[in-house]
Amino acid sequence: MCLGIPARIVKVKGERKSLADFGGGVMREIDISLVDVREGEYVIVHAGFAISVIDEEEAEETMKIWRLFSDTETSELR
């Protein structure tokens, strides 16, 4: 099983690298060599690689689920 995290492509840096916004102020450089992507598009990222392009609606829904999971985990640790 793999976990993919949605991110928005902020800046394409050549053929292989991109700056991605994961939300909540988290920005990371990712490898985009497996997908054809443009700035502003959304991708699913696994192990530092963009593995698929998704639409904005799917990205927002997935991010919402991740936030709910994160909020649940945080409240259980208190």
mmCIF file as gemmi writes it, N, C-alpha and C atoms, coordinates in Angstrom:
data_model
loop_
_atom_site.group_PDB
_atom_site.id
_atom_site.type_symbol
_atom_site.label_atom_id
_atom_site.label_alt_id
_atom_site.label_comp_id
_atom_site.label_asym_id
_atom_site.label_entity_id
_atom_site.label_seq_id
_atom_site.pdbx_PDB_ins_code
_atom_site.Cartn_x
_atom_site.Cartn_y
_atom_site.Cartn_z
_atom_site.occupancy
_atom_site.B_iso_or_equiv
_atom_site.pdbx_formal_charge
_atom_site.auth_seq_id
_atom_site.auth_asym_id
_atom_site.pdbx_PDB_model_num
ATOM 1 N N . MET Axp A 1 ? 0.841 -1.178 0 1 0 ? 1 A 1
ATOM 2 C CA . MET Axp A 1 ? 0 0 0 1 0 ? 1 A 1
ATOM 3 C C . MET Axp A 1 ? 0.885 1.24 0 1 0 ? 1 A 1
ATOM 4 N N . CYS Axp A 2 ? 0.521 2.201 -0.811 1 0 ? 2 A 1
ATOM 5 C CA . CYS Axp A 2 ? 1.267 3.456 -0.803 1 0 ? 2 A 1
ATOM 6 C C . CYS Axp A 2 ? 0.311 4.596 -0.488 1 0 ? 2 A 1
ATOM 7 N N . LEU Axp A 3 ? 0.866 5.618 0.113 1 0 ? 3 A 1
ATOM 8 C CA . LEU Axp A 3 ? 0.083 6.808 0.421 1 0 ? 3 A 1
ATOM 9 C C . LEU Axp A 3 ? 0.518 7.921 -0.51 1 0 ? 3 A 1
ATOM 10 N N . GLY Axp A 4 ? -0.427 8.509 -1.187 1 0 ? 4 A 1
ATOM 11 C CA . GLY Axp A 4 ? -0.141 9.63 -2.065 1 0 ? 4 A 1
ATOM 12 C C . GLY Axp A 4 ? -0.721 10.901 -1.48 1 0 ? 4 A 1
ATOM 13 N N . ILE Axp A 5 ? 0.06 11.952 -1.518 1 0 ? 5 A 1
ATOM 14 C CA . ILE Axp A 5 ? -0.343 13.233 -0.957 1 0 ? 5 A 1
ATOM 15 C C . ILE Axp A 5 ? -0.569 14.218 -2.104 1 0 ? 5 A 1
ATOM 16 N N . PRO Axp A 6 ? -1.689 14.945 -2.105 1 0 ? 6 A 1
ATOM 17 C CA . PRO Axp A 6 ? -1.911 15.928 -3.167 1 0 ? 6 A 1
ATOM 18 C C . PRO Axp A 6 ? -1.047 17.171 -2.959 1 0 ? 6 A 1
ATOM 19 N N . ALA Axp A 7 ? -0.618 17.754 -4.064 1 0 ? 7 A 1
ATOM 20 C CA . ALA Axp A 7 ? 0.169 18.987 -4.018 1 0 ? 7 A 1
ATOM 21 C C . ALA Axp A 7 ? -0.091 19.783 -5.291 1 0 ? 7 A 1
ATOM 22 N N . ARG Axp A 8 ? 0.068 21.099 -5.185 1 0 ? 8 A 1
ATOM 23 C CA . ARG Axp A 8 ? -0.081 21.98 -6.346 1 0 ? 8 A 1
ATOM 24 C C . ARG Axp A 8 ? 1.309 22.34 -6.859 1 0 ? 8 A 1
ATOM 25 N N . ILE Axp A 9 ? 1.497 22.252 -8.16 1 0 ? 9 A 1
ATOM 26 C CA . ILE Axp A 9 ? 2.776 22.602 -8.765 1 0 ? 9 A 1
ATOM 27 C C . ILE Axp A 9 ? 2.903 24.126 -8.789 1 0 ? 9 A 1
ATOM 28 N N . VAL Axp A 10 ? 3.921 24.631 -8.097 1 0 ? 10 A 1
ATOM 29 C CA . VAL Axp A 10 ? 4.135 26.069 -8.002 1 0 ? 10 A 1
ATOM 30 C C . VAL Axp A 10 ? 5.08 26.544 -9.101 1 0 ? 10 A 1
ATOM 31 N N . LYS Axp A 11 ? 6.176 25.816 -9.298 1 0 ? 11 A 1
ATOM 32 C CA . LYS Axp A 11 ? 7.174 26.217 -10.292 1 0 ? 11 A 1
ATOM 33 C C . LYS Axp A 11 ? 7.842 24.98 -10.86 1 0 ? 11 A 1
ATOM 34 N N . VAL Axp A 12 ? 7.836 24.875 -12.181 1 0 ? 12 A 1
ATOM 35 C CA . VAL Axp A 12 ? 8.539 23.786 -12.855 1 0 ? 12 A 1
ATOM 36 C C . VAL Axp A 12 ? 9.986 24.227 -13.03 1 0 ? 12 A 1
ATOM 37 N N . LYS Axp A 13 ? 10.917 23.353 -12.609 1 0 ? 13 A 1
ATOM 38 C CA . LYS Axp A 13 ? 12.352 23.653 -12.678 1 0 ? 13 A 1
ATOM 39 C C . LYS Axp A 13 ? 13.025 22.665 -13.626 1 0 ? 13 A 1
ATOM 40 N N . GLY Axp A 14 ? 12.794 22.808 -14.899 1 0 ? 14 A 1
ATOM 41 C CA . GLY Axp A 14 ? 13.385 21.894 -15.873 1 0 ? 14 A 1
ATOM 42 C C . GLY Axp A 14 ? 12.482 20.698 -16.119 1 0 ? 14 A 1
ATOM 43 N N . GLU Axp A 15 ? 13.059 19.639 -16.688 1 0 ? 15 A 1
ATOM 44 C CA . GLU Axp A 15 ? 12.272 18.465 -17.071 1 0 ? 15 A 1
ATOM 45 C C . GLU Axp A 15 ? 11.948 17.531 -15.909 1 0 ? 15 A 1
ATOM 46 N N . ARG Axp A 16 ? 12.728 17.575 -14.838 1 0 ? 16 A 1
ATOM 47 C CA . ARG Axp A 16 ? 12.564 16.587 -13.775 1 0 ? 16 A 1
ATOM 48 C C . ARG Axp A 16 ? 12.091 17.138 -12.437 1 0 ? 16 A 1
ATOM 49 N N . LYS Axp A 17 ? 12.329 18.384 -12.157 1 0 ? 17 A 1
ATOM 50 C CA . LYS Axp A 17 ? 12.061 18.914 -10.819 1 0 ? 17 A 1
ATOM 51 C C . LYS Axp A 17 ? 10.992 19.997 -10.831 1 0 ? 17 A 1
ATOM 52 N N . SER Axp A 18 ? 10.318 20.102 -9.693 1 0 ? 18 A 1
ATOM 53 C CA . SER Axp A 18 ? 9.287 21.117 -9.523 1 0 ? 18 A 1
ATOM 54 C C . SER Axp A 18 ? 9.186 21.475 -8.05 1 0 ? 18 A 1
ATOM 55 N N . LEU Axp A 19 ? 8.773 22.691 -7.779 1 0 ? 19 A 1
ATOM 56 C CA . LEU Axp A 19 ? 8.448 23.105 -6.423 1 0 ? 19 A 1
ATOM 57 C C . LEU Axp A 19 ? 6.962 22.863 -6.235 1 0 ? 19 A 1
ATOM 58 N N . ALA Axp A 20 ? 6.603 22.141 -5.184 1 0 ? 20 A 1
ATOM 59 C CA . ALA Axp A 20 ? 5.209 21.768 -4.945 1 0 ? 20 A 1
ATOM 60 C C . ALA Axp A 20 ? 4.733 22.304 -3.603 1 0 ? 20 A 1
ATOM 61 N N . ASP Axp A 21 ? 3.485 22.758 -3.583 1 0 ? 21 A 1
ATOM 62 C CA . ASP Axp A 21 ? 2.839 23.274 -2.377 1 0 ? 21 A 1
ATOM 63 C C . ASP Axp A 21 ? 1.897 22.203 -1.843 1 0 ? 21 A 1
ATOM 64 N N . PHE Axp A 22 ? 2.205 21.698 -0.641 1 0 ? 22 A 1
ATOM 65 C CA . PHE Axp A 22 ? 1.4 20.662 -0.006 1 0 ? 22 A 1
ATOM 66 C C . PHE Axp A 22 ? 0.352 21.245 0.941 1 0 ? 22 A 1
ATOM 67 N N . GLY Axp A 23 ? 0.278 22.562 1.033 1 0 ? 23 A 1
ATOM 68 C CA . GLY Axp A 23 ? -0.666 23.211 1.931 1 0 ? 23 A 1
ATOM 69 C C . GLY Axp A 23 ? -0.072 23.397 3.311 1 0 ? 23 A 1
ATOM 70 N N . GLY Axp A 24 ? -0.66 24.269 4.079 1 0 ? 24 A 1
ATOM 71 C CA . GLY Axp A 24 ? -0.195 24.502 5.44 1 0 ? 24 A 1
ATOM 72 C C . GLY Axp A 24 ? 1.215 25.067 5.505 1 0 ? 24 A 1
ATOM 73 N N . GLY Axp A 25 ? 1.652 25.723 4.441 1 0 ? 25 A 1
ATOM 74 C CA . GLY Axp A 25 ? 2.993 26.299 4.41 1 0 ? 25 A 1
ATOM 75 C C . GLY Axp A 25 ? 4.096 25.324 4.056 1 0 ? 25 A 1
ATOM 76 N N . VAL Axp A 26 ? 3.748 24.102 3.694 1 0 ? 26 A 1
ATOM 77 C CA . VAL Axp A 26 ? 4.751 23.083 3.362 1 0 ? 26 A 1
ATOM 78 C C . VAL Axp A 26 ? 5.022 23.101 1.86 1 0 ? 26 A 1
ATOM 79 N N . MET Axp A 27 ? 6.258 23.455 1.498 1 0 ? 27 A 1
ATOM 80 C CA . MET Axp A 27 ? 6.699 23.471 0.101 1 0 ? 27 A 1
ATOM 81 C C . MET Axp A 27 ? 7.894 22.524 -0.013 1 0 ? 27 A 1
ATOM 82 N N . ARG Axp A 28 ? 7.896 21.705 -1.047 1 0 ? 28 A 1
ATOM 83 C CA . ARG Axp A 28 ? 8.988 20.752 -1.254 1 0 ? 28 A 1
ATOM 84 C C . ARG Axp A 28 ? 9.319 20.657 -2.738 1 0 ? 28 A 1
ATOM 85 N N . GLU Axp A 29 ? 10.574 20.314 -3.023 1 0 ? 29 A 1
ATOM 86 C CA . GLU Axp A 29 ? 10.952 20.01 -4.395 1 0 ? 29 A 1
ATOM 87 C C . GLU Axp A 29 ? 10.617 18.548 -4.648 1 0 ? 29 A 1
ATOM 88 N N . ILE Axp A 30 ? 9.964 18.274 -5.776 1 0 ? 30 A 1
ATOM 89 C CA . ILE Axp A 30 ? 9.588 16.905 -6.12 1 0 ? 30 A 1
ATOM 90 C C . ILE Axp A 30 ? 10.077 16.575 -7.527 1 0 ? 30 A 1
ATOM 91 N N . ASP Axp A 31 ? 10.107 15.299 -7.836 1 0 ? 31 A 1
ATOM 92 C CA . ASP Axp A 31 ? 10.488 14.815 -9.162 1 0 ? 31 A 1
ATOM 93 C C . ASP Axp A 31 ? 9.221 14.667 -10.005 1 0 ? 31 A 1
ATOM 94 N N . ILE Axp A 32 ? 9.206 15.292 -11.175 1 0 ? 32 A 1
ATOM 95 C CA . ILE Axp A 32 ? 8.027 15.24 -12.046 1 0 ? 32 A 1
ATOM 96 C C . ILE Axp A 32 ? 8.299 14.452 -13.327 1 0 ? 32 A 1
ATOM 97 N N . SER Axp A 33 ? 9.342 13.649 -13.338 1 0 ? 33 A 1
ATOM 98 C CA . SER Axp A 33 ? 9.727 12.94 -14.565 1 0 ? 33 A 1
ATOM 99 C C . SER Axp A 33 ? 8.715 11.877 -14.997 1 0 ? 33 A 1
ATOM 100 N N . LEU Axp A 34 ? 7.819 11.465 -14.117 1 0 ? 34 A 1
ATOM 101 C CA . LEU Axp A 34 ? 6.838 10.426 -14.455 1 0 ? 34 A 1
ATOM 102 C C . LEU Axp A 34 ? 5.535 10.975 -15.029 1 0 ? 34 A 1
ATOM 103 N N . VAL Axp A 35 ? 5.34 12.295 -14.944 1 0 ? 35 A 1
ATOM 104 C CA . VAL Axp A 35 ? 4.083 12.901 -15.404 1 0 ? 35 A 1
ATOM 105 C C . VAL Axp A 35 ? 4.365 14.139 -16.251 1 0 ? 35 A 1
ATOM 106 N N . ASP Axp A 36 ? 3.412 14.499 -17.077 1 0 ? 36 A 1
ATOM 107 C CA . ASP Axp A 36 ? 3.475 15.739 -17.851 1 0 ? 36 A 1
ATOM 108 C C . ASP Axp A 36 ? 2.625 16.756 -17.106 1 0 ? 36 A 1
ATOM 109 N N . VAL Axp A 37 ? 3.261 17.751 -16.507 1 0 ? 37 A 1
ATOM 110 C CA . VAL Axp A 37 ? 2.546 18.666 -15.618 1 0 ? 37 A 1
ATOM 111 C C . VAL Axp A 37 ? 2.98 20.111 -15.878 1 0 ? 37 A 1
ATOM 112 N N . ARG Axp A 38 ? 2.057 21.028 -15.603 1 0 ? 38 A 1
ATOM 113 C CA . ARG Axp A 38 ? 2.322 22.463 -15.751 1 0 ? 38 A 1
ATOM 114 C C . ARG Axp A 38 ? 2.096 23.161 -14.411 1 0 ? 38 A 1
ATOM 115 N N . GLU Axp A 39 ? 2.652 24.354 -14.299 1 0 ? 39 A 1
ATOM 116 C CA . GLU Axp A 39 ? 2.454 25.155 -13.091 1 0 ? 39 A 1
ATOM 117 C C . GLU Axp A 39 ? 0.968 25.391 -12.872 1 0 ? 39 A 1
ATOM 118 N N . GLY Axp A 40 ? 0.541 25.254 -11.614 1 0 ? 40 A 1
ATOM 119 C CA . GLY Axp A 40 ? -0.859 25.446 -11.253 1 0 ? 40 A 1
ATOM 120 C C . GLY Axp A 40 ? -1.663 24.159 -11.216 1 0 ? 40 A 1
ATOM 121 N N . GLU Axp A 41 ? -1.146 23.089 -11.817 1 0 ? 41 A 1
ATOM 122 C CA . GLU Axp A 41 ? -1.858 21.811 -11.798 1 0 ? 41 A 1
ATOM 123 C C . GLU Axp A 41 ? -1.591 21.074 -10.487 1 0 ? 41 A 1
ATOM 124 N N . TYR Axp A 42 ? -2.435 20.093 -10.221 1 0 ? 42 A 1
ATOM 125 C CA . TYR Axp A 42 ? -2.326 19.292 -9.005 1 0 ? 42 A 1
ATOM 126 C C . TYR Axp A 42 ? -1.842 17.888 -9.34 1 0 ? 42 A 1
ATOM 127 N N . VAL Axp A 43 ? -1.051 17.336 -8.419 1 0 ? 43 A 1
ATOM 128 C CA . VAL Axp A 43 ? -0.519 15.986 -8.597 1 0 ? 43 A 1
ATOM 129 C C . VAL Axp A 43 ? -0.649 15.208 -7.297 1 0 ? 43 A 1
ATOM 130 N N . ILE Axp A 44 ? -0.557 13.893 -7.414 1 0 ? 44 A 1
ATOM 131 C CA . ILE Axp A 44 ? -0.411 13.03 -6.245 1 0 ? 44 A 1
ATOM 132 C C . ILE Axp A 44 ? 1.071 12.698 -6.137 1 0 ? 44 A 1
ATOM 133 N N . VAL Axp A 45 ? 1.632 12.891 -4.939 1 0 ? 45 A 1
ATOM 134 C CA . VAL Axp A 45 ? 3.057 12.68 -4.71 1 0 ? 45 A 1
ATOM 135 C C . VAL Axp A 45 ? 3.256 11.501 -3.77 1 0 ? 45 A 1
ATOM 136 N N . HIS Axp A 46 ? 4.157 10.602 -4.164 1 0 ? 46 A 1
ATOM 137 C CA . HIS Axp A 46 ? 4.545 9.469 -3.318 1 0 ? 46 A 1
ATOM 138 C C . HIS Axp A 46 ? 6.06 9.355 -3.356 1 0 ? 46 A 1
ATOM 139 N N . ALA Axp A 47 ? 6.68 9.322 -2.195 1 0 ? 47 A 1
ATOM 140 C CA . ALA Axp A 47 ? 8.132 9.152 -2.056 1 0 ? 47 A 1
ATOM 141 C C . ALA Axp A 47 ? 8.902 10.19 -2.875 1 0 ? 47 A 1
ATOM 142 N N . GLY Axp A 48 ? 8.366 11.414 -2.936 1 0 ? 48 A 1
ATOM 143 C CA . GLY Axp A 48 ? 9.052 12.488 -3.625 1 0 ? 48 A 1
ATOM 144 C C . GLY Axp A 48 ? 8.822 12.557 -5.123 1 0 ? 48 A 1
ATOM 145 N N . PHE Axp A 49 ? 8.006 11.644 -5.655 1 0 ? 49 A 1
ATOM 146 C CA . PHE Axp A 49 ? 7.706 11.611 -7.082 1 0 ? 49 A 1
ATOM 147 C C . PHE Axp A 49 ? 6.238 11.946 -7.325 1 0 ? 49 A 1
ATOM 148 N N . ALA Axp A 50 ? 5.968 12.813 -8.286 1 0 ? 50 A 1
ATOM 149 C CA . ALA Axp A 50 ? 4.598 13.023 -8.75 1 0 ? 50 A 1
ATOM 150 C C . ALA Axp A 50 ? 4.225 11.787 -9.559 1 0 ? 50 A 1
ATOM 151 N N . ILE Axp A 51 ? 3.16 11.089 -9.138 1 0 ? 51 A 1
ATOM 152 C CA . ILE Axp A 51 ? 2.809 9.835 -9.813 1 0 ? 51 A 1
ATOM 153 C C . ILE Axp A 51 ? 1.554 9.944 -10.662 1 0 ? 51 A 1
ATOM 154 N N . SER Axp A 52 ? 0.766 11.003 -10.471 1 0 ? 52 A 1
ATOM 155 C CA . SER Axp A 52 ? -0.397 11.217 -11.333 1 0 ? 52 A 1
ATOM 156 C C . SER Axp A 52 ? -0.86 12.66 -11.219 1 0 ? 52 A 1
ATOM 157 N N . VAL Axp A 53 ? -1.505 13.118 -12.276 1 0 ? 53 A 1
ATOM 158 C CA . VAL Axp A 53 ? -2.092 14.455 -12.302 1 0 ? 53 A 1
ATOM 159 C C . VAL Axp A 53 ? -3.567 14.304 -11.946 1 0 ? 53 A 1
ATOM 160 N N . ILE Axp A 54 ? -4.054 15.193 -11.079 1 0 ? 54 A 1
ATOM 161 C CA . ILE Axp A 54 ? -5.459 15.161 -10.675 1 0 ? 54 A 1
ATOM 162 C C . ILE Axp A 54 ? -6.059 16.548 -10.87 1 0 ? 54 A 1
ATOM 163 N N . ASP Axp A 55 ? -7.396 16.613 -10.888 1 0 ? 55 A 1
ATOM 164 C CA . ASP Axp A 55 ? -8.026 17.925 -11.027 1 0 ? 55 A 1
ATOM 165 C C . ASP Axp A 55 ? -8.125 18.603 -9.658 1 0 ? 55 A 1
ATOM 166 N N . GLU Axp A 56 ? -8.42 19.891 -9.679 1 0 ? 56 A 1
ATOM 167 C CA . GLU Axp A 56 ? -8.458 20.683 -8.452 1 0 ? 56 A 1
ATOM 168 C C . GLU Axp A 56 ? -9.498 20.16 -7.463 1 0 ? 56 A 1
ATOM 169 N N . GLU Axp A 57 ? -10.652 19.743 -7.965 1 0 ? 57 A 1
ATOM 170 C CA . GLU Axp A 57 ? -11.711 19.237 -7.082 1 0 ? 57 A 1
ATOM 171 C C . GLU Axp A 57 ? -11.243 17.995 -6.315 1 0 ? 57 A 1
ATOM 172 N N . GLU Axp A 58 ? -10.623 17.06 -7.016 1 0 ? 58 A 1
ATOM 173 C CA . GLU Axp A 58 ? -10.116 15.851 -6.36 1 0 ? 58 A 1
ATOM 174 C C . GLU Axp A 58 ? -9.015 16.195 -5.36 1 0 ? 58 A 1
ATOM 175 N N . ALA Axp A 59 ? -8.158 17.152 -5.724 1 0 ? 59 A 1
ATOM 176 C CA . ALA Axp A 59 ? -7.082 17.569 -4.821 1 0 ? 59 A 1
ATOM 177 C C . ALA Axp A 59 ? -7.656 18.161 -3.54 1 0 ? 59 A 1
ATOM 178 N N . GLU Axp A 60 ? -8.644 19.047 -3.671 1 0 ? 60 A 1
ATOM 179 C CA . GLU Axp A 60 ? -9.256 19.672 -2.496 1 0 ? 60 A 1
ATOM 180 C C . GLU Axp A 60 ? -9.933 18.64 -1.6 1 0 ? 60 A 1
ATOM 181 N N . GLU Axp A 61 ? -10.651 17.7 -2.198 1 0 ? 61 A 1
ATOM 182 C CA . GLU Axp A 61 ? -11.326 16.656 -1.419 1 0 ? 61 A 1
ATOM 183 C C . GLU Axp A 61 ? -10.308 15.792 -0.671 1 0 ? 61 A 1
ATOM 184 N N . THR Axp A 62 ? -9.233 15.425 -1.345 1 0 ? 62 A 1
ATOM 185 C CA . THR Axp A 62 ? -8.196 14.609 -0.713 1 0 ? 62 A 1
ATOM 186 C C . THR Axp A 62 ? -7.515 15.376 0.415 1 0 ? 62 A 1
ATOM 187 N N . MET Axp A 63 ? -7.221 16.666 0.184 1 0 ? 63 A 1
ATOM 188 C CA . MET Axp A 63 ? -6.606 17.487 1.231 1 0 ? 63 A 1
ATOM 189 C C . MET Axp A 63 ? -7.526 17.6 2.441 1 0 ? 63 A 1
ATOM 190 N N . LYS Axp A 64 ? -8.826 17.714 2.188 1 0 ? 64 A 1
ATOM 191 C CA . LYS Axp A 64 ? -9.798 17.796 3.286 1 0 ? 64 A 1
ATOM 192 C C . LYS Axp A 64 ? -9.755 16.521 4.132 1 0 ? 64 A 1
ATOM 193 N N . ILE Axp A 65 ? -9.697 15.384 3.49 1 0 ? 65 A 1
ATOM 194 C CA . ILE Axp A 65 ? -9.618 14.106 4.21 1 0 ? 65 A 1
ATOM 195 C C . ILE Axp A 65 ? -8.328 14.024 5.015 1 0 ? 65 A 1
ATOM 196 N N . TRP Axp A 66 ? -7.202 14.439 4.427 1 0 ? 66 A 1
ATOM 197 C CA . TRP Axp A 66 ? -5.926 14.433 5.151 1 0 ? 66 A 1
ATOM 198 C C . TRP Axp A 66 ? -5.993 15.333 6.382 1 0 ? 66 A 1
ATOM 199 N N . ARG Axp A 67 ? -6.633 16.526 6.24 1 0 ? 67 A 1
ATOM 200 C CA . ARG Axp A 67 ? -6.748 17.431 7.392 1 0 ? 67 A 1
ATOM 201 C C . ARG Axp A 67 ? -7.587 16.805 8.498 1 0 ? 67 A 1
ATOM 202 N N . LEU Axp A 68 ? -8.682 16.122 8.132 1 0 ? 68 A 1
ATOM 203 C CA . LEU Axp A 68 ? -9.508 15.444 9.135 1 0 ? 68 A 1
ATOM 204 C C . LEU Axp A 68 ? -8.708 14.37 9.854 1 0 ? 68 A 1
ATOM 205 N N . PHE Axp A 69 ? -7.944 13.598 9.102 1 0 ? 69 A 1
ATOM 206 C CA . PHE Axp A 69 ? -7.096 12.559 9.686 1 0 ? 69 A 1
ATOM 207 C C . PHE Axp A 69 ? -6.068 13.177 10.623 1 0 ? 69 A 1
ATOM 208 N N . SER Axp A 70 ? -5.444 14.256 10.183 1 0 ? 70 A 1
ATOM 209 C CA . SER Axp A 70 ? -4.428 14.938 10.981 1 0 ? 70 A 1
ATOM 210 C C . SER Axp A 70 ? -5.031 15.498 12.265 1 0 ? 70 A 1
ATOM 211 N N . ASP Axp A 71 ? -6.205 16.115 12.172 1 0 ? 71 A 1
ATOM 212 C CA . ASP Axp A 71 ? -6.872 16.663 13.355 1 0 ? 71 A 1
ATOM 213 C C . ASP Axp A 71 ? -7.227 15.562 14.344 1 0 ? 71 A 1
ATOM 214 N N . THR Axp A 72 ? -7.67 14.411 13.853 1 0 ? 72 A 1
ATOM 215 C CA . THR Axp A 72 ? -8.005 13.279 14.715 1 0 ? 72 A 1
ATOM 216 C C . THR Axp A 72 ? -6.765 12.765 15.425 1 0 ? 72 A 1
ATOM 217 N N . GLU Axp A 73 ? -5.67 12.6 14.687 1 0 ? 73 A 1
ATOM 218 C CA . GLU Axp A 73 ? -4.414 12.126 15.272 1 0 ? 73 A 1
ATOM 219 C C . GLU Axp A 73 ? -3.928 13.082 16.352 1 0 ? 73 A 1
ATOM 220 N N . THR Axp A 74 ? -3.988 14.385 16.083 1 0 ? 74 A 1
ATOM 221 C CA . THR Axp A 74 ? -3.517 15.385 17.033 1 0 ? 74 A 1
ATOM 222 C C . THR Axp A 74 ? -4.357 15.365 18.3 1 0 ? 74 A 1
ATOM 223 N N . SER Axp A 75 ? -5.672 15.273 18.178 1 0 ? 75 A 1
ATOM 224 C CA . SER Axp A 75 ? -6.536 15.283 19.36 1 0 ? 75 A 1
ATOM 225 C C . SER Axp A 75 ? -6.352 14.02 20.19 1 0 ? 75 A 1
ATOM 226 N N . GLU Axp A 76 ? -6.039 12.894 19.559 1 0 ? 76 A 1
ATOM 227 C CA . GLU Axp A 76 ? -5.827 11.652 20.3 1 0 ? 76 A 1
ATOM 228 C C . GLU Axp A 76 ? -4.516 11.661 21.072 1 0 ? 76 A 1
ATOM 229 N N . LEU Axp A 77 ? -3.563 12.496 20.663 1 0 ? 77 A 1
ATOM 230 C CA . LEU Axp A 77 ? -2.275 12.572 21.348 1 0 ? 77 A 1
ATOM 231 C C . LEU Axp A 77 ? -2.335 13.436 22.595 1 0 ? 77 A 1
ATOM 232 N N . ARG Axp A 78 ? -3.385 14.224 22.737 1 0 ? 78 A 1
ATOM 233 C CA . ARG Axp A 78 ? -3.483 15.129 23.901 1 0 ? 78 A 1
ATOM 234 C C . ARG Axp A 78 ? -3.963 14.418 25.124 1 0 ? 78 A 1
